[in-house]
Amino acid sequence: MWKIALGFVAFAGLAIFILSQGGDIDMGGEKHGADAPHSDPVTVTAPAAK
């Protein structure tokens, strides 16, 4: 049992270290509205029918 706890602590520490080295990482979840990074809809046009 203690090996599972030790593995969890080691994995959590490694994950926090990697995320802290990554720069600007937003862990806030899904964004909606003007502040969303991909708020502009992608317009896809279908080819004209002949």
Backbone bond lengths (Angstrom), bond angles and torsions (degrees), N, CA, C in turn:
res aa  C-N    CA-C-N  psi(-1)  N-CA   C-N-CA  omega(-1)  CA-C   N-CA-C  phi
1 M - - - 1.460 - - 1.531 110.94 -
2 W 1.323 115.06 -39.16 1.458 117.32 -178.80 1.529 111.12 -67.98
3 K 1.333 116.97 -25.08 1.465 119.91 178.52 1.533 110.76 -69.27
4 I 1.319 116.37 -35.27 1.464 120.49 177.29 1.528 110.11 -66.02
5 A 1.320 116.70 -44.96 1.466 120.90 179.15 1.528 110.85 -63.50
6 L 1.338 116.15 -42.49 1.463 119.86 178.92 1.528 110.96 -64.50
7 G 1.337 116.90 -40.57 1.465 120.57 177.25 1.514 112.11 -63.72
8 F 1.334 116.93 -39.67 1.461 120.66 178.20 1.521 111.15 -64.12
9 V 1.335 116.39 -45.03 1.465 119.91 -179.96 1.525 110.51 -63.59
10 A 1.334 117.27 -41.73 1.463 120.37 179.40 1.529 110.95 -65.29
11 F 1.327 117.16 -43.28 1.466 120.54 179.35 1.523 111.36 -65.53
12 A 1.344 117.27 -41.67 1.468 120.39 178.68 1.522 110.94 -64.21
13 G 1.322 116.67 -41.35 1.463 119.74 177.55 1.516 112.18 -63.43
14 L 1.319 116.63 -41.53 1.469 120.37 177.82 1.526 110.88 -64.76
15 A 1.330 117.27 -41.84 1.464 120.61 179.77 1.523 110.94 -64.01
16 I 1.317 117.84 -43.06 1.470 120.65 178.70 1.522 110.25 -64.31
17 F 1.326 117.70 -40.38 1.461 120.73 178.34 1.523 111.31 -62.55
18 I 1.319 117.45 -46.09 1.471 121.35 -179.41 1.526 110.47 -64.36
19 L 1.329 117.95 -42.96 1.461 120.58 179.90 1.527 111.49 -66.99
20 S 1.322 117.78 -34.26 1.458 119.54 -179.82 1.534 111.25 -72.03
21 Q 1.323 117.98 -25.99 1.461 121.51 178.38 1.525 112.24 -83.14
22 G 1.334 117.98 -10.09 1.453 121.78 -172.15 1.512 115.77 -79.28
23 G 1.301 118.98 -10.15 1.455 119.96 -179.12 1.518 111.92 94.08
24 D 1.335 116.39 -133.30 1.462 121.93 -175.03 1.532 109.82 -86.18
25 I 1.315 116.40 89.62 1.461 121.77 179.32 1.517 107.87 -110.69
26 D 1.334 116.09 124.32 1.461 121.65 -178.86 1.520 109.09 -99.43
27 M 1.310 116.55 111.98 1.466 121.14 179.53 1.523 110.59 -98.19
28 G 1.345 116.92 22.78 1.451 121.17 -174.63 1.512 115.16 -79.79
29 G 1.301 118.76 -8.88 1.453 120.45 179.74 1.517 111.66 95.50
30 E 1.303 115.23 -160.48 1.458 121.96 -176.51 1.521 111.04 -69.92
31 K 1.315 116.53 137.04 1.474 121.40 179.74 1.520 109.12 -111.40
32 H 1.325 115.28 139.74 1.461 121.60 177.21 1.518 107.80 -131.59
33 G 1.315 116.25 140.72 1.452 119.95 176.86 1.511 112.39 108.62
34 A 1.336 115.24 -160.74 1.461 121.73 -172.98 1.519 112.27 -71.26
35 D 1.321 119.05 -24.91 1.457 120.23 -177.99 1.526 113.19 -86.28
36 A 1.327 117.58 1.64 1.459 120.88 178.92 1.528 109.62 -72.16
37 P 1.320 117.87 138.11 1.464 119.89 -177.87 1.528 113.82 -66.32
38 H 1.320 117.95 -27.75 1.463 121.36 -179.64 1.520 109.39 -118.60
39 S 1.329 116.06 51.76 1.458 119.35 -174.90 1.528 112.73 -80.15
40 D 1.342 118.26 -17.13 1.457 120.37 179.66 1.527 109.32 -78.85
41 P 1.316 118.05 123.25 1.467 118.92 -179.48 1.528 110.16 -70.77
42 V 1.288 114.96 144.34 1.470 121.04 178.25 1.521 107.25 -85.18
43 T 1.326 115.47 125.10 1.461 119.45 179.96 1.511 109.05 -97.62
44 V 1.303 116.56 120.32 1.450 122.27 179.29 1.513 106.77 -113.16
45 T 1.328 116.42 124.03 1.464 120.56 179.91 1.513 109.14 -103.21
46 A 1.277 115.85 134.35 1.468 121.53 178.11 1.522 108.75 -79.45
47 P 1.326 116.79 149.36 1.468 118.56 176.64 1.546 110.22 -64.34
48 A 1.307 114.71 147.50 1.458 119.69 -178.19 1.529 110.34 -67.80
49 A 1.341 114.59 136.61 1.464 119.07 179.59 1.526 109.53 -78.13
50 K 1.314 116.63 142.11 1.469 121.40 -178.57 1.498 111.36 -98.27
